[in-house]
Amino acid sequence: MNKAGDKVYQEKTEQNHKGQGRTKDVKAKVQSVGKESRRIAILGGGNIGSSVARGLVSSGRYTYDDIIITRRNVESGSDLIREGFSLQGDNKDAVRRSIIVILAVRPLQLPALLEDIREEVNSSRHILISLVTGVELAEIRAILGKDVPLVRAMPNTAIAVRESMTCLSIDRSGRESLLALSKAKSLFELVGKTAIIEERLMVPATALCACGIAFFLRAIRAASQGGIEIGFHSDEALLMSAQTAKGAACLLLSSETPPHPESGIDKVTTPRGCTIAGLNTMEYEGFSSAMIKGIVVSSEKAATLYATERR
Ligand SMILES: NC(=O)c1ccc[n+]([C@@H]2O[C@H](COP(=O)([O-])OP(=O)(O)OC[C@H]3O[C@@H](n4cnc5c(N)ncnc54)[C@H](OP(=O)(O)O)[C@@H]3O)[C@@H](O)[C@H]2O)c1
């Protein structure tokens, strides 16, 4: 989109903001902190970029005005605009007006984006957080040609409902890097749980956590299909399956030292009972091995994705 188009979209966004009325005004008052010092630019308002934005706003610690989202085709982001977000095509402007810059484009789109913002990135002002799969921080630093504080993060789409598992890593141990990591950790803890891992494990983390959302959604869908076969309507079966899955996850996550899943399983498997009969049948059919194998293949694929796409 050209500059004139950008302006029209920004104006539309502003009108939209006015129309959002009281709810936003109240939030804005509660959270009123110097805008410039807390503004976040999310470069790439696709699946994960928009999920991050939604999660941050729903945390109550950021308002719509604290976040600038960009994409090249701003017309395609009308949902975000309707919700109240500022969406624009100008990455440079977004970086100029922000402190934290989140890179949320696909791997092949990253070099062009970095070239675009390079001049605006200021090592003493910005922290860059890359969500981009398979691209190492050293590579980003090389394209930027600057020693800017960089963090690599791998969230998942549950960030929109503040239930992300976000893995974080840095590639340097200096004060600036550690400070950036600490800020990124605080940010992502607003929208779920975090784990700091070595950068070499970021690709496996993609398979387990980012792709993992799809794996568990498929498992819930399978459970709900089983539910339909044994007599429930599809909406009932889906609710019952999803809430049961949430309960199982909460049993593991509700204490500081999570119990082993098998100890929870032992509590529902009575001798010669129906749970163990169902469970063993699932295992005969390859339940655990299918999940393990799928995660391994997904991780292997994630490791080669960027290189393959570049060819
Ligand atoms: N989806 C997930 O669950 C997930 C989780 C963790 C990490 N990731 C990683 O996050 C990245 C994005 O994934 P995604 O699923 O969100 O992909 P996506 O839906 O395709 O989003 C990419 C977005 O980037 C925008 N974009 C591309 N080039 C741009 C540029 N130069 N300036 C501004 N915006 C630009 C695209 O919009 P336009 O075409 O309109 O520009 C699009 O909205 C990937 O590297 C992925 O590996 C994804």
PDBQT file of the ligand as one rigid body, heavy atoms in Angstrom, charges set to zero:
ROOT
HETATM    1  N1  LIG A 401       1.355 -19.373  13.799  1.00  0.00    +0.000 N 
HETATM    2  C1  LIG A 401       1.926 -19.815  14.933  1.00  0.00    +0.000 C 
HETATM    3  O1  LIG A 401       1.345 -20.526  15.734  1.00  0.00    +0.000 OA
HETATM    4  C2  LIG A 401       3.351 -19.396  15.243  1.00  0.00    +0.000 A 
HETATM    5  C3  LIG A 401       3.832 -19.596  16.534  1.00  0.00    +0.000 A 
HETATM    6  C4  LIG A 401       5.121 -19.172  16.836  1.00  0.00    +0.000 A 
HETATM    7  C5  LIG A 401       5.909 -18.590  15.849  1.00  0.00    +0.000 A 
HETATM    8  N2  LIG A 401       5.432 -18.448  14.607  1.00  0.00    +0.000 N 
HETATM    9  C6  LIG A 401       6.292 -17.820  13.590  1.00  0.00    +0.000 C 
HETATM   10  O2  LIG A 401       5.818 -16.501  13.402  1.00  0.00    +0.000 OA
HETATM   11  C7  LIG A 401       5.993 -16.120  12.054  1.00  0.00    +0.000 C 
HETATM   12  C8  LIG A 401       4.667 -15.696  11.468  1.00  0.00    +0.000 C 
HETATM   13  O3  LIG A 401       3.802 -16.806  11.431  1.00  0.00    +0.000 OA
HETATM   14  P1  LIG A 401       2.258 -16.651  11.120  1.00  0.00    +0.000 P 
HETATM   15  O4  LIG A 401       1.656 -17.988  11.278  1.00  0.00    +0.000 OA
HETATM   16  O5  LIG A 401       1.698 -15.513  11.885  1.00  0.00    +0.000 OA
HETATM   17  O6  LIG A 401       2.336 -16.268   9.562  1.00  0.00    +0.000 OA
HETATM   18  P2  LIG A 401       1.316 -15.390   8.741  1.00  0.00    +0.000 P 
HETATM   19  O7  LIG A 401      -0.068 -15.599   9.255  1.00  0.00    +0.000 OA
HETATM   20  O8  LIG A 401       1.607 -15.619   7.303  1.00  0.00    +0.000 OA
HETATM   21  O9  LIG A 401       1.727 -13.905   9.127  1.00  0.00    +0.000 OA
HETATM   22  C9  LIG A 401       2.814 -13.220   8.578  1.00  0.00    +0.000 C 
HETATM   23  C10 LIG A 401       2.383 -11.774   8.486  1.00  0.00    +0.000 C 
HETATM   24  O10 LIG A 401       3.503 -10.974   8.128  1.00  0.00    +0.000 OA
HETATM   25  C11 LIG A 401       3.052  -9.962   7.263  1.00  0.00    +0.000 C 
HETATM   26  N3  LIG A 401       4.222  -9.461   6.559  1.00  0.00    +0.000 N 
HETATM   27  C12 LIG A 401       5.005 -10.101   5.670  1.00  0.00    +0.000 A 
HETATM   28  N4  LIG A 401       6.013  -9.323   5.262  1.00  0.00    +0.000 NA
HETATM   29  C13 LIG A 401       5.864  -8.144   5.923  1.00  0.00    +0.000 A 
HETATM   30  C14 LIG A 401       6.590  -6.924   5.929  1.00  0.00    +0.000 A 
HETATM   31  N5  LIG A 401       7.668  -6.726   5.171  1.00  0.00    +0.000 N 
HETATM   32  N6  LIG A 401       6.163  -5.938   6.736  1.00  0.00    +0.000 NA
HETATM   33  C15 LIG A 401       5.063  -6.096   7.512  1.00  0.00    +0.000 A 
HETATM   34  N7  LIG A 401       4.332  -7.230   7.542  1.00  0.00    +0.000 NA
HETATM   35  C16 LIG A 401       4.731  -8.231   6.743  1.00  0.00    +0.000 A 
HETATM   36  C17 LIG A 401       2.008 -10.652   6.397  1.00  0.00    +0.000 C 
HETATM   37  O11 LIG A 401       1.029  -9.779   5.913  1.00  0.00    +0.000 OA
HETATM   38  P3  LIG A 401       1.143  -9.126   4.444  1.00  0.00    +0.000 P 
HETATM   39  O12 LIG A 401       1.272 -10.245   3.474  1.00  0.00    +0.000 OA
HETATM   40  O13 LIG A 401      -0.113  -8.324   4.341  1.00  0.00    +0.000 OA
HETATM   41  O14 LIG A 401       2.352  -8.300   4.522  1.00  0.00    +0.000 OA
HETATM   42  C18 LIG A 401       1.319 -11.552   7.430  1.00  0.00    +0.000 C 
HETATM   43  O15 LIG A 401       0.245 -10.873   8.043  1.00  0.00    +0.000 OA
HETATM   44  C19 LIG A 401       6.601 -17.298  11.324  1.00  0.00    +0.000 C 
HETATM   45  O16 LIG A 401       7.983 -17.129  11.229  1.00  0.00    +0.000 OA
HETATM   46  C20 LIG A 401       6.245 -18.461  12.215  1.00  0.00    +0.000 C 
HETATM   47  O17 LIG A 401       7.183 -19.483  12.123  1.00  0.00    +0.000 OA
HETATM   48  C21 LIG A 401       4.152 -18.805  14.269  1.00  0.00    +0.000 A 
ENDROOT
TORSDOF 0
